[in-house]
Amino acid sequence: MSTALMVVIAVVVVAVLAAAGVLLWSRSRTGRLRRQFGSEYDRAVERHGGRAAAERELRARRERHQELDLRPLDARQRELYREQWTHVQEQFVDAPESAVEHADRLVTTVMADRGYPTRDFEDRVAHLSVEHGRTLDQYRRGHLISVRAADGQASTEDLRQAMVHYRALFEDLLMKPDGDTPAASRPVSVPREARGAEAGRADTRPDPAGRDAAERQGG
């Protein structure tokens, strides 16, 4: 085998190995971004029309996120916010639309206290997606229902779901710095008769079994 042929083969082998390395690195990076951003990754791909542009956007979010002065909440702050959430949840019984509005404001307040910008919804979402991707889709759904409720287009069950969605991000924001999982979320329940009529009042008072009295009697 001539020296020239050996050189050509060596160059081809190096090129193939380099291409394989780039492909593996790209797949690894994509996997990390998918795990970090969750459903927000797919949303970015759809919005930008392709994976490459979406990943550039998500990496840019991470860079902007590093510039934030984020701070964890201390134990007393977490306790106070949970007390406020309990009050909002109890308010759902008599005024579900108002309760959802207050839940939205409370979540935004916690964001601000943690150091997140709260100028507009999409700006909030972009910053939250870096560390709270697993609950971000629920926040989007809760916000959408809140907007519909402001126009009088949300049923009682819709409003109950909004409270559940807001609660997911609320607890995520309150999570302890050491990563301990917060107390289990208490459900916001709507009596069956209210669900059937898409009206009436809901009982959000928690019970140890995670179901309200109306559901136990009906079950």
Backbone as CSV, one residue per row, in Angstrom:
resi,resn,N_x,N_y,N_z,CA_x,CA_y,CA_z,C_x,C_y,C_z
1,MET,0.853,-1.200,0.000,0.000,0.000,0.000,0.880,1.238,0.000
2,SER,0.619,2.145,-0.917,1.447,3.323,-1.041,1.240,4.264,0.126
3,THR,2.236,5.116,0.334,2.158,6.085,1.434,0.994,7.047,1.222
4,ALA,0.799,7.465,-0.034,-0.285,8.409,-0.329,-1.642,7.809,0.019
5,LEU,-1.822,6.516,-0.313,-3.096,5.863,-0.010,-3.307,5.750,1.492
6,MET,-2.244,5.450,2.226,-2.344,5.352,3.674,-2.735,6.695,4.292
7,VAL,-2.179,7.754,3.745,-2.511,9.094,4.238,-3.984,9.398,3.988
8,VAL,-4.467,9.051,2.791,-5.875,9.296,2.460,-6.784,8.531,3.400
9,ILE,-6.447,7.257,3.643,-7.259,6.432,4.550,-7.257,7.023,5.949
10,ALA,-6.085,7.466,6.392,-5.977,8.051,7.731,-6.832,9.307,7.842
11,VAL,-6.795,10.124,6.818,-7.587,11.349,6.821,-9.074,11.022,6.876
12,VAL,-9.499,10.034,6.098,-10.911,9.638,6.086,-11.332,9.122,7.453
13,VAL,-10.483,8.287,8.053,-10.794,7.728,9.371,-10.929,8.843,10.404
14,VAL,-9.984,9.785,10.376,-10.040,10.909,11.323,-11.308,11.729,11.108
15,ALA,-11.665,11.948,9.840,-12.868,12.730,9.532,-14.123,12.020,10.040
16,VAL,-14.171,10.696,9.839,-15.331,9.924,10.299,-15.427,9.967,11.820
17,LEU,-14.295,9.787,12.496,-14.290,9.826,13.958,-14.693,11.205,14.474
18,ALA,-14.214,12.243,13.789,-14.565,13.604,14.196,-16.057,13.852,14.020
19,ALA,-16.601,13.392,12.894,-18.033,13.558,12.639,-18.860,12.800,13.675
20,ALA,-18.402,11.587,14.007,-19.113,10.800,15.021,-19.052,11.490,16.381
21,GLY,-17.893,12.077,16.675,-17.755,12.785,17.941,-18.676,13.995,18.023
22,VAL,-18.749,14.736,16.925,-19.636,15.904,16.887,-21.085,15.480,17.041
23,LEU,-21.463,14.377,16.368,-22.834,13.891,16.446,-23.185,13.468,17.869
24,LEU,-22.268,12.744,18.519,-22.505,12.318,19.898,-22.597,13.512,20.836
25,TRP,-21.725,14.481,20.632,-21.748,15.688,21.470,-23.057,16.455,21.278
26,SER,-23.498,16.550,20.013,-24.741,17.255,19.725,-25.931,16.553,20.367
27,ARG,-25.952,15.231,20.271,-27.048,14.479,20.874,-27.031,14.612,22.396
28,SER,-25.832,14.604,22.957,-25.718,14.752,24.407,-26.221,16.118,24.858
29,ARG,-25.861,17.155,24.106,-26.311,18.501,24.438,-27.829,18.615,24.319
30,THR,-28.370,18.014,23.266,-29.820,18.022,23.090,-30.505,17.321,24.254
31,GLY,-29.945,16.186,24.673,-30.524,15.460,25.796,-30.520,16.278,27.073
32,ARG,-29.422,16.990,27.309,-29.344,17.828,28.516,-30.373,18.944,28.470
33,LEU,-30.526,19.553,27.312,-31.502,20.634,27.179,-32.928,20.117,27.350
34,ARG,-33.208,18.939,26.803,-34.543,18.352,26.961,-34.846,18.084,28.431
35,ARG,-33.869,17.544,29.148,-34.082,17.252,30.567,-34.261,18.527,31.373
36,GLN,-33.506,19.549,31.023,-33.577,20.792,31.779,-34.862,21.564,31.520
37,PHE,-35.261,21.662,30.264,-36.385,22.527,29.904,-37.712,21.787,29.764
38,GLY,-37.680,20.467,29.738,-38.921,19.710,29.661,-39.739,20.065,28.427
39,SER,-41.043,20.267,28.624,-41.933,20.559,27.506,-41.603,21.885,26.831
40,GLU,-40.871,22.743,27.508,-40.490,24.017,26.913,-39.533,23.811,25.736
41,TYR,-38.780,22.708,25.756,-37.893,22.393,24.628,-38.720,22.201,23.359
42,ASP,-39.748,21.354,23.436,-40.578,21.100,22.261,-41.312,22.366,21.818
43,ARG,-41.714,23.170,22.777,-42.386,24.421,22.442,-41.429,25.346,21.677
44,ALA,-40.166,25.383,22.091,-39.180,26.221,21.415,-38.906,25.725,20.003
45,VAL,-38.839,24.392,19.834,-38.626,23.828,18.497,-39.769,24.212,17.570
46,GLU,-40.979,24.104,18.071,-42.142,24.461,17.261,-42.147,25.953,16.930
47,ARG,-41.805,26.755,17.905,-41.834,28.209,17.706,-40.780,28.671,16.722
48,HIS,-39.582,28.068,16.798,-38.466,28.520,15.951,-38.331,27.705,14.674
49,GLY,-39.151,26.683,14.513,-39.137,25.936,13.268,-37.992,24.971,13.093
50,GLY,-37.309,24.618,14.152,-36.219,23.663,14.040,-35.428,23.543,15.327
51,ARG,-34.689,22.434,15.447,-33.952,22.156,16.668,-32.793,23.112,16.898
52,ALA,-32.036,23.416,15.848,-30.841,24.247,16.014,-31.198,25.635,16.545
53,ALA,-32.188,26.265,15.926,-32.593,27.606,16.368,-33.173,27.563,17.778
54,ALA,-33.931,26.513,18.065,-34.525,26.387,19.393,-33.445,26.245,20.459
55,GLU,-32.446,25.428,20.181,-31.388,25.219,21.169,-30.553,26.480,21.367
56,ARG,-30.363,27.260,20.324,-29.671,28.547,20.491,-30.451,29.451,21.443
57,GLU,-31.775,29.471,21.263,-32.623,30.289,22.131,-32.553,29.814,23.577
58,LEU,-32.610,28.508,23.784,-32.585,27.974,25.145,-31.232,28.212,25.812
59,ARG,-30.157,28.112,25.058,-28.837,28.403,25.627,-28.725,29.884,25.980
60,ALA,-29.340,30.737,25.146,-29.350,32.166,25.447,-30.133,32.441,26.727
61,ARG,-31.207,31.695,26.936,-31.961,31.851,28.185,-31.079,31.520,29.383
62,ARG,-30.297,30.464,29.260,-29.410,30.083,30.367,-28.392,31.178,30.660
63,GLU,-27.875,31.789,29.613,-26.903,32.859,29.814,-27.543,34.055,30.508
64,ARG,-28.759,34.428,30.091,-29.463,35.540,30.745,-29.814,35.179,32.184
65,HIS,-30.138,33.909,32.386,-30.504,33.459,33.720,-29.338,33.601,34.699
66,GLN,-28.123,33.376,34.212,-26.942,33.479,35.067,-26.694,34.905,35.555
67,GLU,-27.286,35.866,34.864,-27.108,37.259,35.266,-28.073,37.682,36.372
68,LEU,-29.071,36.840,36.659,-30.046,37.180,37.690,-29.451,37.008,39.083
69,ASP,-29.904,37.823,40.000,-29.492,37.708,41.397,-30.577,36.943,42.152
70,LEU,-30.625,35.637,41.920,-31.660,34.817,42.531,-31.296,34.477,43.972
71,ARG,-32.313,34.341,44.795,-32.087,34.043,46.203,-33.175,33.082,46.689
72,PRO,-32.809,32.136,47.529,-33.814,31.219,48.081,-34.618,31.912,49.174
73,LEU,-35.774,31.376,49.474,-36.589,31.886,50.567,-36.200,31.180,51.848
74,ASP,-36.195,31.915,52.952,-35.906,31.257,54.218,-37.164,30.572,54.742
75,ALA,-37.014,29.843,55.822,-38.112,29.037,56.353,-39.321,29.892,56.716
76,ARG,-39.076,31.067,57.293,-40.180,31.935,57.696,-40.940,32.446,56.483
77,GLN,-40.216,32.832,55.430,-40.872,33.307,54.213,-41.725,32.205,53.592
78,ARG,-41.189,30.985,53.549,-41.963,29.873,52.985,-43.234,29.633,53.782
79,GLU,-43.116,29.724,55.102,-44.292,29.512,55.949,-45.353,30.579,55.699
80,LEU,-44.914,31.843,55.604,-45.862,32.932,55.366,-46.559,32.777,54.014
81,TYR,-45.800,32.406,52.998,-46.407,32.242,51.676,-47.378,31.070,51.654
82,ARG,-47.059,30.003,52.352,-47.991,28.874,52.392,-49.266,29.247,53.133
83,GLU,-49.142,30.074,54.157,-50.334,30.555,54.848,-51.196,31.391,53.904
84,GLN,-50.546,32.220,53.089,-51.298,33.029,52.127,-51.972,32.136,51.082
85,TRP,-51.270,31.084,50.657,-51.884,30.185,49.686,-53.111,29.499,50.282
86,THR,-53.004,29.081,51.536,-54.148,28.446,52.191,-55.344,29.391,52.204
87,HIS,-55.090,30.668,52.469,-56.179,31.651,52.472,-56.800,31.774,51.075
88,VAL,-55.953,31.813,50.060,-56.460,31.907,48.685,-57.267,30.668,48.335
89,GLN,-56.788,29.518,48.742,-57.483,28.274,48.429,-58.852,28.225,49.113
90,GLU,-58.921,28.701,50.349,-60.199,28.746,51.054,-61.155,29.748,50.400
91,GLN,-60.597,30.807,49.827,-61.412,31.818,49.151,-62.127,31.224,47.939
92,PHE,-61.556,30.159,47.384,-62.135,29.527,46.201,-63.571,29.071,46.446
93,VAL,-63.872,28.713,47.694,-65.204,28.213,48.020,-66.282,29.211,47.624
94,ASP,-66.084,30.465,47.965,-67.104,31.486,47.724,-66.863,32.325,46.471
95,ALA,-65.606,32.434,46.052,-65.294,33.308,44.911,-64.177,32.684,44.075
96,PRO,-64.495,31.669,43.279,-63.439,30.979,42.520,-62.675,31.876,41.545
97,GLU,-63.380,32.767,40.848,-62.687,33.649,39.898,-61.688,34.542,40.619
98,SER,-62.114,35.108,41.740,-61.225,35.974,42.514,-60.052,35.186,43.083
99,ALA,-60.298,33.962,43.512,-59.236,33.130,44.067,-58.161,32.845,43.025
100,VAL,-58.577,32.551,41.795,-57.605,32.286,40.730,-56.786,33.539,40.432
101,GLU,-57.447,34.686,40.430,-56.735,35.941,40.209,-55.702,36.176,41.303
102,HIS,-56.094,35.919,42.553,-55.166,36.100,43.669,-54.035,35.073,43.623
103,ALA,-54.338,33.856,43.179,-53.294,32.838,43.048,-52.243,33.272,42.035
104,ASP,-52.689,33.843,40.931,-51.768,34.343,39.910,-50.868,35.432,40.497
105,ARG,-51.474,36.353,41.252,-50.690,37.434,41.841,-49.716,36.924,42.902
106,LEU,-50.154,35.926,43.671,-49.280,35.388,44.714,-48.062,34.697,44.109
107,VAL,-48.279,33.920,43.056,-47.159,33.263,42.387,-46.178,34.307,41.842
108,THR,-46.715,35.384,41.270,-45.858,36.450,40.745,-45.082,37.127,41.872
109,THR,-45.715,37.300,43.014,-45.039,37.899,44.161,-43.873,37.032,44.632
110,VAL,-44.102,35.728,44.673,-43.027,34.818,45.076,-41.871,34.885,44.078
111,MET,-42.189,34.950,42.798,-41.150,35.092,41.780,-40.284,36.319,42.062
112,ALA,-40.953,37.444,42.296,-40.226,38.684,42.542,-39.357,38.566,43.786
113,ASP,-39.884,37.926,44.830,-39.131,37.758,46.060,-37.910,36.871,45.847
114,ARG,-38.015,35.936,44.919,-36.879,35.080,44.599,-35.855,35.793,43.719
115,GLY,-36.250,36.913,43.098,-35.332,37.662,42.249,-35.599,37.544,40.772
116,TYR,-36.736,36.962,40.392,-37.085,36.832,38.974,-37.733,38.112,38.460
117,PRO,-37.443,38.500,37.229,-38.159,39.628,36.618,-39.630,39.260,36.435
118,THR,-40.507,40.217,36.584,-41.942,39.943,36.455,-42.625,40.953,35.539
119,ARG,-41.890,41.492,34.571,-42.434,42.562,33.728,-43.636,42.090,32.920
120,ASP,-43.484,40.988,32.216,-44.606,40.453,31.438,-44.540,38.936,31.453
121,PHE,-45.619,38.312,31.021,-45.733,36.869,31.166,-44.642,36.115,30.417
122,GLU,-44.407,36.430,29.153,-43.415,35.704,28.373,-42.012,35.883,28.939
123,ASP,-41.724,37.063,29.478,-40.428,37.300,30.109,-40.286,36.418,31.350
124,ARG,-41.366,36.321,32.121,-41.356,35.453,33.300,-41.079,34.009,32.893
125,VAL,-41.810,33.559,31.872,-41.687,32.178,31.425,-40.263,31.879,30.965
126,ALA,-39.663,32.779,30.222,-38.322,32.553,29.704,-37.315,32.345,30.829
127,HIS,-37.408,33.158,31.865,-36.472,33.023,32.984,-36.793,31.808,33.846
128,LEU,-38.062,31.544,34.071,-38.445,30.396,34.891,-38.070,29.075,34.237
129,SER,-38.060,29.034,32.910,-37.851,27.778,32.200,-36.495,27.148,32.501
130,VAL,-35.519,27.945,32.916,-34.173,27.425,33.136,-34.118,26.494,34.344
131,GLU,-34.817,26.848,35.417,-34.768,26.037,36.637,-36.104,25.383,36.989
132,HIS,-37.176,25.812,36.342,-38.492,25.301,36.702,-39.233,24.752,35.484
133,GLY,-38.480,24.128,34.585,-39.081,23.608,33.363,-40.132,22.543,33.606
134,ARG,-39.990,21.767,34.687,-40.923,20.662,34.909,-42.315,21.137,35.314
135,THR,-42.434,22.350,35.841,-43.751,22.866,36.236,-44.187,24.051,35.374
136,LEU,-43.360,24.414,34.406,-43.662,25.608,33.617,-44.907,25.430,32.756
137,ASP,-45.107,24.235,32.212,-46.284,24.012,31.370,-47.563,24.189,32.185
138,GLN,-47.530,23.768,33.438,-48.700,23.962,34.292,-48.948,25.449,34.558
139,TYR,-47.867,26.196,34.724,-48.022,27.640,34.914,-48.659,28.274,33.683
140,ARG,-48.229,27.845,32.513,-48.831,28.367,31.278,-50.331,28.063,31.238
141,ARG,-50.692,26.841,31.598,-52.106,26.452,31.555,-52.919,27.257,32.570
142,GLY,-52.365,27.428,33.768,-53.063,28.212,34.773,-53.271,29.640,34.328
143,HIS,-52.255,30.224,33.712,-52.354,31.603,33.240,-53.394,31.722,32.137
144,LEU,-53.430,30.741,31.233,-54.401,30.773,30.140,-55.830,30.725,30.682
145,ILE,-56.059,29.875,31.665,-57.390,29.805,32.271,-57.723,31.109,32.978
146,SER,-56.728,31.719,33.627,-56.943,32.996,34.304,-57.371,34.076,33.323
147,VAL,-56.757,34.081,32.149,-57.126,35.052,31.114,-58.554,34.803,30.645
148,ARG,-58.891,33.529,30.441,-60.260,33.191,30.033,-61.266,33.558,31.112
149,ALA,-60.884,33.360,32.372,-61.783,33.693,33.483,-62.068,35.184,33.522
150,ALA,-61.082,36.006,33.199,-61.279,37.453,33.190,-62.318,37.861,32.153
151,ASP,-62.469,37.028,31.114,-63.469,37.292,30.082,-64.769,36.531,30.337
152,GLY,-64.859,35.879,31.511,-66.064,35.132,31.843,-66.232,33.859,31.051
153,GLN,-65.137,33.256,30.584,-65.221,32.084,29.720,-64.647,30.828,30.366
154,ALA,-64.538,30.803,31.703,-63.985,29.640,32.406,-65.035,29.040,33.332
155,SER,-65.185,27.729,33.279,-66.125,27.038,34.160,-65.507,26.866,35.543
156,THR,-66.316,26.395,36.487,-65.814,26.136,37.831,-64.711,25.090,37.809
157,GLU,-64.895,24.064,36.996,-63.862,23.037,36.887,-62.587,23.602,36.271
158,ASP,-62.720,24.475,35.287,-61.544,25.139,34.713,-60.785,25.893,35.794
159,LEU,-61.525,26.620,36.622,-60.902,27.412,37.682,-60.219,26.516,38.710
160,ARG,-60.840,25.382,39.002,-60.204,24.441,39.921,-58.881,23.947,39.344
161,GLN,-58.883,23.633,38.053,-57.656,23.193,37.408,-56.591,24.293,37.432
162,ALA,-57.010,25.534,37.262,-56.056,26.644,37.309,-55.365,26.702,38.662
163,MET,-56.135,26.490,39.738,-55.540,26.492,41.071,-54.512,25.372,41.212
164,VAL,-54.831,24.207,40.676,-53.897,23.081,40.716,-52.623,23.419,39.946
165,HIS,-52.785,24.021,38.766,-51.624,24.386,37.952,-50.752,25.431,38.656
166,TYR,-51.381,26.451,39.207,-50.608,27.471,39.910,-49.879,26.875,41.111
167,ARG,-50.544,25.942,41.792,-49.946,25.347,42.979,-48.643,24.620,42.637
168,ALA,-48.582,23.990,41.464,-47.387,23.245,41.072,-46.166,24.159,41.019
169,LEU,-46.281,25.299,40.333,-45.152,26.211,40.258,-44.908,26.883,41.603
170,PHE,-45.970,27.206,42.315,-45.850,27.827,43.637,-44.966,26.977,44.554
171,GLU,-45.238,25.681,44.630,-44.446,24.802,45.482,-43.027,24.657,44.957
172,ASP,-42.875,24.649,43.640,-41.540,24.555,43.046,-40.699,25.767,43.424
173,LEU,-41.296,26.941,43.415,-40.579,28.164,43.777,-40.222,28.187,45.258
174,LEU,-41.052,27.545,46.089,-40.807,27.534,47.525,-39.864,26.420,47.960
175,MET,-39.457,25.573,47.033,-38.635,24.427,47.396,-37.374,24.865,48.126
176,LYS,-36.984,24.088,49.125,-35.816,24.417,49.937,-34.543,24.347,49.100
177,PRO,-33.518,25.133,49.462,-32.266,25.119,48.706,-31.605,23.756,48.643
178,ASP,-31.804,22.909,49.674,-31.166,21.597,49.671,-31.890,20.590,48.790
179,GLY,-32.981,21.057,48.152,-33.686,20.191,47.223,-34.745,19.331,47.851
180,ASP,-35.004,19.493,49.154,-36.052,18.703,49.793,-37.379,18.970,49.113
181,THR,-38.146,17.920,48.916,-39.453,18.066,48.288,-40.413,18.715,49.259
182,PRO,-41.138,19.757,48.866,-42.067,20.427,49.756,-43.236,19.530,50.109
183,ALA,-44.003,19.983,51.075,-45.172,19.216,51.497,-46.082,18.963,50.309
184,ALA,-46.723,17.816,50.312,-47.593,17.458,49.182,-48.690,18.483,48.999
185,SER,-48.962,18.782,47.749,-49.991,19.770,47.445,-51.357,19.243,47.843
186,ARG,-52.161,20.133,48.386,-53.524,19.764,48.735,-54.431,20.069,47.555
187,PRO,-55.329,19.155,47.213,-56.158,19.351,46.021,-57.192,20.437,46.223
188,VAL,-57.572,21.058,45.124,-58.677,22.001,45.122,-59.855,21.261,44.529
189,SER,-60.828,20.929,45.349,-61.899,20.039,44.928,-63.169,20.791,44.612
190,VAL,-63.907,20.286,43.654,-65.188,20.858,43.285,-66.247,19.790,43.457
191,PRO,-67.311,20.056,44.217,-68.363,19.056,44.383,-68.898,18.588,43.044
192,ARG,-69.378,17.365,43.006,-69.826,16.783,41.744,-70.993,17.544,41.132
193,GLU,-71.896,18.014,41.999,-73.044,18.723,41.431,-72.620,20.021,40.757
194,ALA,-71.538,20.646,41.289,-71.045,21.876,40.678,-70.372,21.574,39.354
195,ARG,-69.705,20.428,39.285,-69.044,20.077,38.032,-70.060,19.819,36.939
196,GLY,-71.155,19.150,37.315,-72.157,18.820,36.305,-72.826,20.048,35.759
197,ALA,-73.029,21.042,36.607,-73.720,22.262,36.178,-72.762,23.341,35.749
198,GLU,-71.465,23.109,35.926,-70.424,24.093,35.664,-70.734,25.392,36.392
199,ALA,-71.191,25.220,37.615,-71.490,26.373,38.451,-71.437,25.912,39.881
200,GLY,-71.763,26.834,40.798,-71.783,26.476,42.196,-70.464,26.762,42.856
201,ARG,-70.307,26.229,44.048,-69.112,26.510,44.812,-68.331,25.226,45.043
202,ALA,-67.016,25.418,45.291,-66.154,24.264,45.503,-65.613,24.283,46.914
203,ASP,-65.370,23.106,47.462,-64.792,23.012,48.792,-63.318,22.719,48.640
204,THR,-62.477,23.686,48.963,-61.036,23.508,48.806,-60.376,23.125,50.117
205,ARG,-61.138,22.909,51.167,-60.520,22.568,52.440,-59.941,21.160,52.339
206,PRO,-58.641,21.030,52.664,-57.993,19.731,52.499,-58.407,18.755,53.584
207,ASP,-58.296,17.451,53.300,-58.469,16.447,54.327,-57.351,15.435,54.192
208,PRO,-57.082,14.627,55.206,-55.924,13.731,55.186,-55.914,12.785,54.010
209,ALA,-57.058,12.416,53.521,-57.104,11.454,52.411,-56.924,12.113,51.069
210,GLY,-56.897,13.451,51.043,-56.721,14.146,49.776,-57.993,14.255,48.985
211,ARG,-59.171,14.040,49.615,-60.464,14.168,48.937,-61.383,14.941,49.825
212,ASP,-62.294,15.686,49.222,-63.211,16.463,50.028,-64.395,15.614,50.474
213,ALA,-65.172,16.181,51.404,-66.265,15.427,51.993,-67.309,15.046,50.953
214,ALA,-67.561,15.930,50.023,-68.567,15.647,49.007,-68.196,14.444,48.170
215,GLU,-66.913,14.300,47.858,-66.491,13.180,47.043,-66.568,11.873,47.823
216,ARG,-66.289,11.924,49.155,-66.360,10.712,49.949,-67.808,10.234,50.067
217,GLN,-68.719,11.198,50.238,-70.097,10.812,50.351,-70.635,10.255,49.032
218,GLY,-70.168,10.879,47.922,-70.635,10.424,46.618,-69.974,9.138,46.192
219,GLY,-68.722,8.824,46.716,-68.011,7.633,46.279,-68.432,6.412,47.045
